[in-house]
Amino acid sequence: MRIHQCSWLFLISFCLILLGVELHVVSGQCLTDQQSLLLQLKDNLIFNANKSTKLVTWSQNSDCSAWKGVTLDGEGRVTGLSLSNERISDGIHNSRLFRLQHLKSLDLSLNKFNSTIPDEIGNLSTLRYLNLSNAGFVGQVPITISHLTNLVTLDISTLLLLSISSLKLENPDLGMLVQNLSKLEELYLDGVNISAPGTEWCKALASSVRKVRVLSLSNCHLSGPLDESLENLHSLSVIRLNDNNLSAMVPQWFADFSNLTSLALVSCGLFGNFPEKIFQVATLQNIVLTGNPNLQGFLPEFPQNNSLQRLVVSSSNFSGQLPTSIGNLWNLSMLDLSNCNFSRELPNSMGNLSQLVYLDLSFNKLTGPIPSFNLAKNLTQINLSYNMITGEIPSTHWEGLLKLVNIDLRHNSVGGTIPIALFALPSVQKILLSFNKFTGQVPKFRAHSSSMLDTLDLSSNNLEGQLPKSIFELGRLKILLLSSNKFNGTMQFDMIQKLRNLTSLDLSYNKLSVNASGKNSTMLSFPQIAVLKLASCELTTFPDLKKQSKLVHLDLSDNQLREEIPNWIWKLGNGNLLHLNLSYNQLMSLQEPYTPPTSLYVLDLHFNQLQGKIPRLPPACTYIDFSSNNFTSSIPTDIGNHLNFTIFLSVSNNHLSGIMPKSICNAPYLQVLDLSYNNLSSEIPKCLSVMSRTLGVLNIRENNFTGSIPDAFPFNCCLETLDLNGNSIEGQIPYSLSSCTRLEVLDLGNNNMSGDFPCFLKIISTLRVLVLRSNRFKGRFGCPDSPGMWDNLQIVDLAHNNFSGNLSGHCLGRWKAMLVDDSMLKHLRFEFLELSASRYYQDQVTVTFKDPYCLHFH
């Protein structure tokens, strides 16, 4: 049979096409040996199949080109493997992984190997990308990584939040690791313990990885100084050295990195002046310097079209005025200058920051009115709290801010009325305006316009009138703080029933009269509140809170509550009550059974009419105040066994009798002990002087204590107030009291003490009150060799003793603190820590004024 030549050409062409198609299919499939290696690798690995999204797709029934996490080249060889976040816990060592000789990219990040990095990793000589970050690897980084000479990206970083243990670079060290990695462009070693000084780690990098663009070495235990050899890394674009103890100045040559886009030096112990030129690097987009309290600096004049997107220098010592040119940062999305020392007026040019999303200027000394941010349509947070900002906030300032979520203007001097526009912002969740000078009434707004609002804090202003009903229609509201204003009228407590998400409510110290006599609070729909403060709300009966299973903080102080404290109160919060304040009421007894929960850390019952024995102390309480009641018992002899966590204890101004038990010295953390104005009679236990290692205030005035003051104050004495006035104490002032170098108030008046003027106390430079009145002290007044002692002295009363001599004009002239305004006496107080909040013990001093021009000694 003869076939036409054209037909042969067609047939040959057709076959070639078919052959080409067949070859294409073959080249797109996984080579048999490659698929076999991957399946063996899967069999070796131990992983959570329920959480896996990649390994579970590997099956003999399909070609590995269809497997997730696998990349092939045109010849069917595995060149990329991504097993990130596969919950792998073991099986990597001696696996078939290291026989994939054509791998260029390997990602094992976000797993839980909890083992060392396999040495065989060095066999993958073609790798360009290696990511072992947050994979649970621990121990020494192997030297074999340095054999991967084609690496462009190396990431073995570890976040402490994701791993208890971490990697380390000791032997080999950093220099040995990177010595052959000349092609490296990105290096991430965050969390790896390198422990090297600046001259070492800087030179190691500068000599080996000259092409590196990204250098991320946060939390590597690096120290300073920053060696100038680092300047040779001309390609550097990203520098992250957060959380290292560099203890260094930032060098000027950082401004010479012409490609620099991101600089992060968070919490590095930096000091000195930050070079302003760095801010002006044309390519710089992100700069974060937060957490360097000794780093000083000023913001420079910013040129137009600056590239900055994030500017964060919070918690540093930057100061000065915000430059008007800050308005040139048109690309800025985040500005955080909080907790610095910036001052003077906010520039109006800040209104030009149209791309701004996050603004935090809190805790500075900024003044003037708030500029308009109308152009910043993407703004989500404004925090200007804790400044000295004045003026009003016009409604027009908030127009168009449809994405604004949080507004924080607390602790300023902003006045005028609160604009209704704030409540009309559709995305707003938090409005915090406390401690300002707002006046007038809260505007009546439509609840649906503030449907996202979950926190409203208007406390400590001058707001007045009745509370608008729309507040109680904010269905998402969780926190409502309205205390210390002038709101008036009568409010039914069950009005908060509509606020079903409410967790914290404070209506204290207004002119409100809260009626809690209804029983609606027991309804199932009533919100489960965690914090309830109704101090000074004219309450005459306890709100029915029996079913409040989440209530842990209750303040009903300064009301008109009478009769007894109900025993259901101890079961609040399912027995987890933390804070109870019922002070300044007319309560007379505690309903039995009295069972305070072990969780209670603040119990304040002072200024009531409670009678009988001192109640049993809660076992873990840090703050206990039973003062100004009618308790008539003695102090329990084992009281110290119940003060294991107590910081503050006051039973003053009762009718207690008997002795002061020595067991009180067993309280390991006691800072304030006030037993004043009782009928206690015994000698002062010696251990009480020794206890001043922790004790800051000891007040036992107006009792019947006898004997002498034990001469046992330790060298590390912490006493700031020692008040023994109005007892029958004898003997001399103990010499060891001079060890109490923090002492501010020493009141020994109205006792039977003797001895000379206590010149040995002259080393206590902090002394502000000295009362020795009505004792039997004698001898010459003053200390001739110490004309400048007690420069801070504000009150001195030495009358009715047997002192002789004259008070020199020179000595009196040095006591300039006496010229301070009376309001300064309010600072005669002792500050102590009550968990996360500071509390104060206010000192009281009785002063007898005589001739205003002379001091007489008798």
C-alpha positions in Angstrom: 0.0 0.0 0.0 1.3 3.4 -0.9 0.8 6.3 1.4 0.9 9.8 0.1 3.9 11.9 1.3 1.6 14.5 2.9 -0.1 11.8 4.8 3.2 10.6 6.2 4.1 14.1 7.2 0.8 14.5 8.9 1.2 11.2 10.7 4.7 12.0 11.9 3.6 15.4 13.1 0.6 13.9 14.9 2.8 11.4 16.6 5.3 14.0 17.7 2.4 16.0 19.1 1.2 12.9 21.0 4.7 12.2 22.2 5.1 15.8 23.3 1.8 15.6 25.3 2.9 12.3 26.8 6.3 13.7 27.8 4.6 16.8 29.4 2.3 14.5 31.5 5.3 12.5 32.7 7.3 15.6 33.6 4.4 16.9 35.7 4.1 13.7 37.7 6.1 12.9 40.8 9.0 10.5 40.2 8.5 7.1 41.8 11.4 7.3 44.1 10.4 10.8 45.3 6.8 9.6 46.1 8.2 6.6 47.9 10.5 8.8 50.0 7.6 11.1 51.0 5.4 8.2 51.9 8.2 6.7 54.1 8.6 10.1 55.7 4.9 10.3 56.5 5.1 6.8 58.1 8.0 7.9 60.3 6.4 11.1 61.5 4.2 11.2 64.6 1.5 13.8 64.1 -2.1 14.6 65.0 -4.1 13.4 62.0 -7.2 15.2 63.3 -5.5 18.6 63.0 -3.4 17.9 59.9 -4.3 19.6 56.7 -1.3 18.4 54.5 0.0 15.0 55.6 -3.4 13.5 55.6 -3.6 14.2 51.8 -0.5 12.0 51.1 -1.7 8.7 49.8 -0.5 5.9 47.5 -3.7 6.3 45.6 -2.8 9.7 44.2 0.2 11.3 42.6 2.3 13.5 45.0 1.9 16.4 42.6 -1.6 16.7 44.1 -0.4 16.5 47.7 -0.6 19.6 49.8 2.7 21.0 51.0 4.7 19.4 48.2 6.3 21.4 45.3 7.8 19.7 42.3 10.1 20.9 39.5 9.5 20.2 35.8 11.2 16.8 36.1 9.0 15.5 38.9 11.6 16.0 41.7 10.6 17.4 45.2 12.0 20.9 45.5 9.7 22.3 48.1 8.2 20.9 51.3 5.9 22.8 53.6 4.7 20.9 56.7 4.0 24.0 58.8 1.5 23.7 61.7 1.0 19.9 61.1 1.2 19.1 64.9 4.2 16.9 64.3 5.8 15.8 67.6 8.4 13.2 66.6 10.0 11.1 63.8 12.1 13.7 62.1 15.5 12.2 63.0 16.9 9.6 60.6 13.9 10.1 58.4 13.7 10.0 54.6 13.4 13.7 54.6 17.2 14.1 54.3 17.3 12.0 51.1 15.4 14.6 49.1 18.5 15.9 47.5 16.8 18.5 45.3 15.0 20.4 48.1 15.3 24.1 47.8 12.6 25.1 50.3 11.8 23.4 53.7 9.3 24.7 56.2 8.8 22.7 59.4 7.6 25.7 61.5 4.9 25.7 64.1 5.2 22.0 65.2 6.1 20.4 68.5 9.2 18.3 67.9 10.7 18.9 71.4 14.0 17.7 70.2 17.3 19.0 68.8 17.6 20.0 65.2 18.8 16.9 63.3 22.5 17.0 62.2 21.4 15.5 58.8 19.9 18.9 57.9 23.3 19.7 56.5 22.8 17.1 53.8 20.2 19.2 52.0 22.9 21.2 50.2 20.5 22.8 47.6 18.3 24.5 50.2 17.7 28.2 49.7 14.9 28.6 52.2 14.9 26.9 55.6 12.2 27.7 58.2 12.3 25.8 61.5 10.7 28.6 63.6 8.6 27.8 66.6 8.8 24.1 65.8 9.7 23.0 69.4 13.4 22.4 68.6 15.7 22.8 71.6 19.3 22.6 72.5 22.4 23.5 70.5 22.0 24.6 66.9 24.0 22.1 64.8 27.1 23.2 62.9 25.8 21.4 59.9 23.5 24.3 59.1 26.7 26.2 58.1 27.1 23.6 55.2 24.0 25.0 53.5 25.9 27.5 51.4 23.0 28.2 49.1 20.7 29.5 51.9 19.0 32.8 51.2 16.6 32.7 54.1 17.2 31.0 57.5 14.6 31.1 60.2 15.1 29.2 63.4 13.4 31.7 65.6 11.4 30.9 68.7 8.7 32.8 70.5 8.8 32.3 74.2 5.0 32.2 74.3 5.1 29.1 72.1 8.0 27.3 73.6 9.3 26.7 77.2 12.8 25.8 76.1 14.8 27.4 73.4 17.7 27.0 71.1 21.2 28.1 71.8 24.4 29.0 70.0 27.4 28.2 72.1 29.5 25.7 70.2 29.2 26.4 67.4 28.6 30.1 68.1 27.0 32.7 65.8 30.3 33.2 63.9 30.7 29.5 63.1 27.0 29.2 62.1 27.1 31.9 59.4 30.7 31.6 58.3 29.8 30.0 55.0 26.4 31.6 54.4 27.5 34.3 52.1 24.3 34.3 50.1 22.1 34.8 53.1 19.6 37.7 52.8 17.2 37.0 55.6 18.3 35.8 59.1 15.8 35.2 61.9 17.3 34.0 65.2 14.7 35.5 67.6 14.7 33.6 70.9 17.9 31.8 70.2 20.3 32.2 73.1 23.5 33.7 71.6 24.9 35.4 74.7 27.5 37.4 73.0 28.9 41.0 73.4 28.5 43.5 70.6 32.0 43.4 69.4 31.6 39.6 68.8 28.2 39.2 67.2 28.4 42.4 65.1 31.7 41.4 63.6 30.6 37.8 63.0 27.7 39.1 60.9 29.7 41.8 59.2 32.4 39.4 58.0 30.1 36.6 56.7 26.6 37.8 55.6 27.3 41.0 53.8 24.1 40.6 51.6 21.7 40.3 54.5 18.6 42.5 54.2 16.6 41.3 57.2 18.3 40.9 60.5 16.0 39.7 63.3 17.8 38.9 66.6 15.2 39.7 69.2 15.6 38.2 72.7 18.9 36.6 71.9 20.7 37.6 75.1 22.9 40.0 73.1 24.8 42.8 74.8 26.3 46.0 73.5 27.8 48.1 72.4 26.7 48.2 68.8 30.0 47.7 67.0 30.7 49.9 63.9 31.5 46.8 61.9 27.8 46.4 61.5 27.8 49.5 59.3 29.3 47.3 56.5 26.0 45.5 56.0 24.9 48.0 53.4 21.9 46.1 52.2 20.2 46.1 55.6 16.5 46.9 55.3 15.0 45.4 58.5 16.7 45.5 61.9 15.0 43.8 64.9 17.0 43.6 68.1 14.1 43.7 70.6 14.5 42.5 74.2 18.3 42.4 74.3 20.3 44.1 77.0 22.3 46.2 74.7 22.9 48.9 77.3 24.2 51.2 74.6 23.7 54.4 72.7 22.1 54.2 69.2 25.0 55.1 66.8 24.7 57.9 64.3 25.6 55.5 61.5 22.3 53.8 61.6 21.1 56.8 59.5 23.6 55.6 56.7 21.5 52.5 56.0 20.0 53.9 52.8 17.7 50.9 52.4 16.4 50.9 55.9 12.6 50.3 56.1 12.1 48.9 59.6 14.0 49.5 62.9 12.8 47.8 66.1 14.8 48.3 69.3 12.2 47.5 72.0 13.4 47.1 75.6 17.1 47.1 74.8 18.4 49.3 77.7 19.2 52.1 75.3 20.4 55.4 76.7 21.7 58.8 75.5 20.2 60.9 72.7 18.6 59.1 69.8 19.9 60.5 66.5 17.2 62.6 64.8 18.6 61.8 61.4 17.4 58.2 61.7 13.8 59.4 61.6 14.5 61.2 58.4 15.9 58.2 56.4 13.8 58.4 53.2 13.0 54.7 53.0 12.1 54.2 56.7 8.6 52.9 57.2 8.6 51.5 60.7 10.4 52.6 63.8 9.7 51.1 67.3 11.7 52.1 70.3 9.3 51.4 73.1 10.5 50.3 76.6 13.8 52.3 76.8 13.2 54.6 79.7 16.7 56.1 79.6 16.6 56.9 75.9 16.2 60.6 75.3 15.4 62.4 72.1 13.2 64.8 70.2 11.1 64.4 67.1 12.8 66.1 64.2 11.3 68.2 61.4 9.7 65.7 59.1 10.0 66.4 55.3 7.0 66.1 53.1 6.3 62.7 51.5 8.0 60.9 54.4 7.6 57.1 54.2 6.9 56.5 57.9 3.9 54.3 58.6 4.6 53.3 62.2 6.2 55.6 64.7 6.4 54.2 68.2 8.6 55.6 71.0 6.4 54.8 74.0 7.8 54.3 77.5 11.0 56.2 76.7 12.3 59.6 77.8 11.6 61.4 74.5 10.4 65.0 75.2 9.9 68.4 73.7 7.1 69.7 71.5 5.5 67.7 68.8 6.7 69.4 65.6 4.1 71.0 63.3 5.8 69.0 60.5 4.4 65.8 62.0 1.4 66.6 59.7 3.7 65.7 56.8 3.6 62.0 57.7 0.8 61.3 55.3 1.5 57.6 55.3 1.4 57.3 59.0 -1.0 54.6 60.3 0.3 54.1 63.9 1.5 56.9 66.2 2.4 55.8 69.8 4.2 58.3 71.9 2.6 57.2 75.2 4.4 57.4 78.5 7.0 59.9 77.5 7.7 63.5 78.4 6.2 65.4 75.5 4.8 68.8 76.4 3.1 71.9 75.0 0.2 72.1 72.7 -0.9 69.4 70.2 -0.3 70.8 66.7 -3.4 71.3 64.5 -1.4 69.8 61.7 -2.1 66.3 63.2 -5.4 66.6 61.5 -3.6 66.0 58.2 -2.7 62.4 59.1 -5.3 61.0 56.8 -4.0 57.4 57.0 -3.9 57.2 60.8 -5.5 54.1 62.3 -4.0 54.1 65.9 -3.1 57.1 68.0 -1.8 56.9 71.6 -0.3 60.0 73.2 -1.3 59.0 76.8 0.8 59.8 79.9 2.6 62.9 78.7 2.3 66.6 79.5 0.5 67.7 76.4 -1.7 70.8 76.6 -4.1 72.8 74.5 -7.3 71.7 72.7 -7.8 68.4 70.8 -7.3 68.9 67.0 -9.8 67.6 64.5 -9.1 64.1 63.1 -11.9 64.3 60.5 -9.6 63.3 57.6 -8.5 60.1 59.3 -11.4 58.0 58.1 -9.7 54.8 59.1 -9.0 55.9 62.7 -9.9 53.1 65.2 -8.3 54.4 68.5 -7.7 57.7 70.1 -5.9 57.7 73.4 -5.0 61.1 74.9 -5.4 60.1 78.5 -3.3 61.4 81.4 -2.3 64.7 79.9 -3.2 68.3 80.6 -5.4 68.9 77.6 -8.0 71.6 77.9 -10.8 73.1 75.9 -13.9 71.5 74.6 -14.5 68.8 72.0 -16.8 70.1 69.3 -19.2 67.7 67.6 -17.6 68.4 64.3 -14.3 66.8 65.4 -15.9 63.4 65.3 -17.8 63.5 62.0 -17.0 60.8 59.5 -15.0 58.6 61.9 -17.1 55.6 61.1 -14.4 53.1 62.1 -13.5 54.7 65.5 -13.7 52.0 68.2 -12.0 53.5 71.3 -11.9 57.0 72.7 -9.9 57.6 75.8 -9.6 61.1 77.2 -9.3 60.2 80.9 -7.4 62.4 83.4 -7.3 65.7 81.5 -9.0 69.1 81.9 -11.4 68.9 79.0 -14.6 70.8 79.7 -17.8 71.8 78.2 -20.7 69.5 77.5 -20.2 66.0 76.1 -21.1 66.1 72.4 -23.9 63.8 71.3 -21.8 63.0 68.2 -19.7 60.7 70.3 -22.7 58.4 70.8 -23.5 58.5 67.2 -20.3 56.9 66.0 -21.5 53.5 64.6 -18.4 51.5 65.6 -17.5 53.0 68.9 -17.1 50.4 71.7 -15.4 52.4 74.5 -15.9 56.0 75.6 -13.6 56.9 78.5 -13.9 60.5 79.7 -13.4 60.2 83.5 -11.4 62.8 85.6 -12.1 65.8 83.4 -14.2 68.9 83.8 -17.2 68.0 81.7 -20.4 69.8 82.7 -24.1 69.8 81.9 -26.2 66.8 81.3 -25.4 63.6 79.4 -27.0 64.1 76.0 -30.1 62.1 75.2 -29.0 59.8 72.4 -30.6 57.0 70.5 -29.5 53.7 71.9 -29.4 52.1 68.4 -26.8 54.7 67.3 -24.4 53.4 69.9 -25.3 49.8 69.5 -21.7 48.6 69.7 -20.8 50.5 72.9 -19.6 48.2 75.7 -17.7 50.6 78.0 -18.9 54.1 79.2 -16.8 55.8 81.8 -17.9 59.3 82.8 -16.8 59.3 86.4 -15.2 62.2 88.2 -16.6 65.1 86.2 -19.2 67.8 87.0 -22.1 66.2 85.1 -25.5 66.7 86.5 -29.2 66.1 86.0 -30.9 62.7 85.7 -29.4 59.8 83.9 -30.9 59.5 80.4 -32.9 56.3 80.0 -31.1 55.6 76.8 -28.0 54.5 78.8 -30.0 51.6 80.1 -31.0 50.6 76.6 -27.4 49.9 75.5 -27.7 46.2 75.1 -24.0 45.5 74.6 -22.9 47.6 77.6 -20.5 45.7 79.9 -18.9 48.5 82.0 -20.8 51.6 83.2 -18.9 54.0 85.4 -20.7 57.2 86.5 -19.3 57.9 90.0 -18.2 61.2 91.5 -20.5 63.5 89.5 -23.6 65.5 90.4 -26.3 63.2 89.0 -29.5 63.5 90.9 -33.0 62.0 91.1 -34.2 58.6 92.2 -33.2 55.5 90.3 -34.9 52.1 90.5 -32.1 49.5 90.8 -34.0 47.2 88.5 -33.4 49.6 85.6 -30.2 47.9 84.9 -32.1 44.7 84.1 -32.0 45.6 80.4 -28.2 45.7 80.5 -27.9 42.0 80.3 -24.2 42.0 79.4 -23.3 44.4 82.3 -20.3 43.2 84.3 -19.3 46.4 86.1 -21.5 49.2 87.5 -20.3 52.2 89.6 -22.9 54.9 90.6 -21.0 56.0 93.7 -20.8 59.5 95.1 -23.5 61.4 93.2 -26.7 62.9 94.5 -28.6 59.8 93.4 -31.0 57.9 95.5 -31.0 54.3 94.5 -34.1 52.3 95.4 -33.2 48.7 95.8 -36.2 47.6 97.7 -37.7 45.7 94.7 -37.2 42.0 94.2 -36.6 42.1 90.5 -32.9 41.6 91.0 -33.6 37.9 91.7 -35.0 37.5 88.2 -33.1 35.2 85.9 -32.8 38.0 83.3 -30.9 40.2 85.7 -27.3 40.8 84.5 -24.5 38.8 86.2 -22.4 41.6 87.5 -18.8 41.1 88.7 -18.2 44.6 90.1 -20.9 46.6 91.8 -20.2 50.0 93.5 -23.1 51.9 95.0 -21.3 54.0 97.6 -23.2 57.1 98.9 -26.4 56.2 97.0 -28.8 56.6 100.0 -29.4 52.9 100.1 -31.6 51.9 103.1 -31.6 48.2 102.4 -29.3 45.7 100.9 -30.1 45.0 97.2 -31.2 41.4 96.7 -28.0 40.0 95.2 -28.4 36.4 96.3 -28.3 35.0 92.7 -25.3 37.0 91.6 -23.0 34.1 90.9 -20.2 36.3 89.4 -20.1 39.2 91.8 -16.6 39.5 93.3 -16.4 43.2 94.2 -19.1 44.9 96.2 -19.0 48.4 97.6 -22.1 49.6 99.5 -20.2 52.1 101.7 -21.5 55.5 103.0 -25.1 54.6 102.9 -27.9 54.1 105.4 -27.8 50.4 105.9 -28.9 49.3 109.3 -29.3 46.2 111.5 -27.2 43.2 110.4 -25.0 42.1 107.6 -26.8 39.3 105.9 -25.0 35.9 105.8 -25.8 35.4 102.1 -23.3 38.1 101.3 -20.4 35.6 101.9 -21.8 33.3 99.1 -21.6 36.0 96.4 -19.7 35.0 93.3 -20.3 31.3 94.2 -18.2 31.8 97.3 -15.4 33.7 95.4 -16.0 37.2 96.8 -12.8 39.2 96.6 -13.7 42.7 97.8 -16.4 43.9 100.3 -16.7 47.4 101.6 -19.6 48.2 103.9 -18.0 51.1 105.8 -19.8 54.2 106.9 -23.1 52.6 107.5 -25.1 51.9 110.7 -24.7 48.1 110.8 -24.8 46.6 114.2 -24.2 42.9 113.8 -23.3 40.0 111.5 -25.9 37.4 110.8 -24.9 33.9 111.7 -23.4 31.8 110.4 -20.5 34.1 109.7 -18.5 32.3 107.0 -16.2 34.7 105.1 -14.8 33.0 102.0 -11.1 32.1 101.6 -11.0 34.2 98.5 -11.7 37.5 100.3 -8.7 39.9 100.1 -10.4 43.2 101.1 -12.8 43.4 104.1 -13.7 47.0 105.1 -16.4 47.3 107.9 -15.1 50.5 109.5 -17.3 53.3 110.9 -20.3 51.2 111.7 -21.9 50.2 115.1 -20.8 46.5 115.1 -20.6 45.0 118.6 -19.3 42.1 120.5 -16.1 40.2 119.7 -13.8 41.0 116.8 -15.1 38.8 113.8 -13.0 35.9 112.7 -10.5 37.1 110.1 -10.7 35.8 106.5 -7.7 33.5 106.0 -6.2 35.2 102.9 -7.3 38.8 103.4 -4.7 41.5 102.6 -6.8 44.5 103.8 -8.8 44.3 107.0 -10.4 47.4 108.6 -12.7 47.0 111.6 -12.0 50.5 113.0 -14.5 52.9 114.5 -17.0 50.3 115.7 -18.1 49.1 119.2 -16.2 45.9 119.5 -15.5 45.2 123.2 -13.5 42.0 123.3 -9.8 41.4 123.6 -7.6 40.7 120.6 -7.5 36.9 120.0 -4.2 35.5 121.2 -3.8 33.5 118.0 -4.5 36.5 115.7 -1.1 36.2 114.0 -2.0 32.8 112.7 -4.8 34.4 110.6 -2.6 37.2 109.1 -0.5 35.2 106.7 -1.3 37.5 103.8 -2.4 40.6 105.6 -0.8 44.0 104.6 -3.2 46.3 106.4 -4.9 45.7 109.8 -6.8 48.4 111.7 -9.0 47.8 114.8 -8.6 51.4 116.0 -11.2 53.4 117.8 -13.1 50.5 119.5 -13.3 49.4 123.1 -10.8 46.6 123.0 -9.0 45.6 126.2 -6.4 43.1 127.3 -2.9 42.7 125.9 -1.3 42.9 122.5 -0.7 39.3 121.6 2.9 38.4 120.5 1.5 36.2 117.8 0.7 39.4 115.8 4.4 39.4 115.0 3.9 36.3 112.9 2.3 38.3 110.1 5.0 38.1 107.4 3.7 40.9 105.1 2.1 43.3 107.5 2.8 46.9 106.5 0.2 48.9 108.5 -0.9 48.0 112.1 -3.3 50.4 113.8 -4.5 49.6 117.3 -5.0 53.2 118.4 -7.8 54.5 120.6 -8.6 51.4 122.6 -8.0 50.2 126.2 -5.1 47.8 125.5 -2.6 47.4 128.3 0.7 45.6 128.2 4.3 46.1 127.3 5.2 46.5 123.7 6.4 43.1 122.5 10.0 43.2 121.5 9.2 41.3 118.3 7.2 44.3 117.1 10.4 46.4 116.8 12.0 43.5 114.9 8.9 43.4 112.7 9.7 46.8 111.3 11.6 45.0 108.5 8.2 45.0 106.8 6.1 47.3 108.9 5.7 50.8 107.6 3.1 52.2 110.1 2.8 51.3 113.7 0.0 53.3 115.5 -0.9 52.4 119.1 -1.7 55.9 120.4 -4.3 56.4 123.2 -4.0 53.1 124.9 -2.5 52.0 128.2 0.8 50.5 127.1 3.6 50.5 129.6 7.3 49.7 129.8 9.9 51.0 127.4 10.2 50.9 123.6 12.2 47.8 122.8 15.7 48.6 121.5 15.5 46.1 118.6 14.9 48.1 115.4 16.8 46.3 112.6 19.3 48.0 110.3 16.8 47.6 107.4 13.9 49.1 109.3 11.0 50.2 107.0 9.0 52.3 109.5 7.7 55.6 108.1 5.2 56.3 111.0 5.7 55.5 114.7 2.9 56.9 116.8 2.9 55.9 120.5 1.2 59.1 121.8 -1.0 59.0 124.9 0.3 55.9 126.7 2.4 55.3 129.8 5.6 54.4 128.1 8.8 55.0 130.1 12.6 55.0 129.4 14.6 56.6 126.7 14.3 56.7 122.9 16.1 53.5 121.8 19.3 54.2 119.8 18.4 51.5 117.2 15.5 53.8 116.1 18.1 55.6 114.1 18.1 52.6 111.7 14.7 53.7 110.6 16.0 56.0 107.9 12.6 56.3 106.2 10.8 57.6 109.2 8.6 60.6 108.5 6.3 60.8 111.6 7.6 60.2 115.1 5.0 61.0 117.8 6.0 60.0 121.4 3.9 62.7 123.1 2.0 62.4 126.3 4.0 59.5 127.8 6.6 59.3 130.7 9.7 59.0 128.6 13.0 60.6 129.6 16.5 61.2 128.4 18.3 63.9 126.3 17.3 65.4 123.0 17.6 62.6 120.4 20.5 64.0 118.4 21.3 60.5 117.2 18.2 60.7 115.0 19.7 63.5 113.0 20.6 61.0 110.2 16.9 60.5 109.5 16.6 63.1 106.8 13.1 62.2 105.9 11.6 63.3 109.3 8.6 65.6 108.8 6.8 65.4 112.2 8.5 65.2 115.6 6.3 65.3 118.7 7.9 64.8 122.1 5.3 66.8 124.0 4.5 66.2 127.7 7.2 63.8 128.7 10.2 64.1 131.0 12.9 64.8 128.5 15.7 67.1 129.7 18.9 68.8 128.7 19.8 71.3 126.1 17.6 71.6 123.0 19.1 70.9 119.6 22.4 69.5 118.3 25.1 72.1 118.0 27.1 70.2 115.3 24.1 69.6 113.1 22.6 73.0 112.1 20.9 71.5 109.0 19.3 68.4 110.4 15.7 67.6 109.5 15.3 70.0 106.5 11.9 68.4 105.8 10.5 69.0 109.2 7.0 70.5 109.1 5.7 70.0 112.6 7.7 70.0 115.8 6.2 69.9 119.3 8.6 69.7 122.3 6.4 71.5 124.8 6.0 70.4 128.5 9.4 68.8 128.9 12.5 69.9 130.8 14.6 71.2 127.8 16.8 74.2 128.3 18.4 76.6 125.9 17.2 78.6 123.0 16.0 77.7 119.5 18.6 79.3 117.2 17.3 81.4 114.3 19.7 79.5 112.0 18.0 76.2 112.9 14.5 77.6 112.4 15.6 79.1 109.1 16.6 75.6 107.8 13.1 74.2 108.5 11.7 75.8 105.4 9.3 72.9 105.0 7.2 74.6 107.7 6.4 77.3 105.2 4.7 74.9 102.9 1.0 75.3 102.3 -1.3 73.4 104.7 -2.4 71.3 101.8 1.0 69.6 101.7 0.2 68.0 105.0 -2.2 65.7 103.1 0.9 64.0 101.9 1.6 62.7 105.4 0.5 59.3 104.4 1.9 55.9 103.9 1.4 54.2 100.5 1.1 50.5 100.3 0.2 48.0 97.6 -3.1 46.3 97.6 -2.8 43.9 94.7 -2.9 46.1 91.5 -4.0 49.3 93.2 -2.3 51.7 95.6 -3.9 52.5 98.9 -2.9 55.1 101.5 -2.8 55.3 105.3 -3.4 58.9 106.3 -1.4 60.0 109.3 -3.1 62.2 111.9 -1.2 64.6 114.1 -2.6 66.6 117.0 -1.1 70.1 117.0 -1.4 72.7 119.8 -0.9 76.3 118.5 0.4 78.9 120.9 2.1 82.3 120.2 2.6 82.3 116.4 5.8 84.3 116.8 7.6 82.2 119.4 8.3 78.6 120.4 8.3 78.0 124.2 9.9 75.1 125.9 8.7 74.1 129.4 
